[in-house]
Amino acid sequence: MEHNNSIGCTVDECKFHCKHDDYCTLNKIEVIKHESVAKTQECTDCGSFKTS
């Protein structure tokens, strides 16, 4: 799979991770939050993540 140079990713457990390097293969990802107001990085996640 070809990767997207604009989306770096080190989560190789994800279905969309490029297995050849640390990038995502999606054209776009959805970033989600766990709190009503995200104040730290830990309050957010990649909503596009799917297990491989």
Order of alpha helices (4+ residues) and beta strands (2+ residues): beta-beta-beta-beta
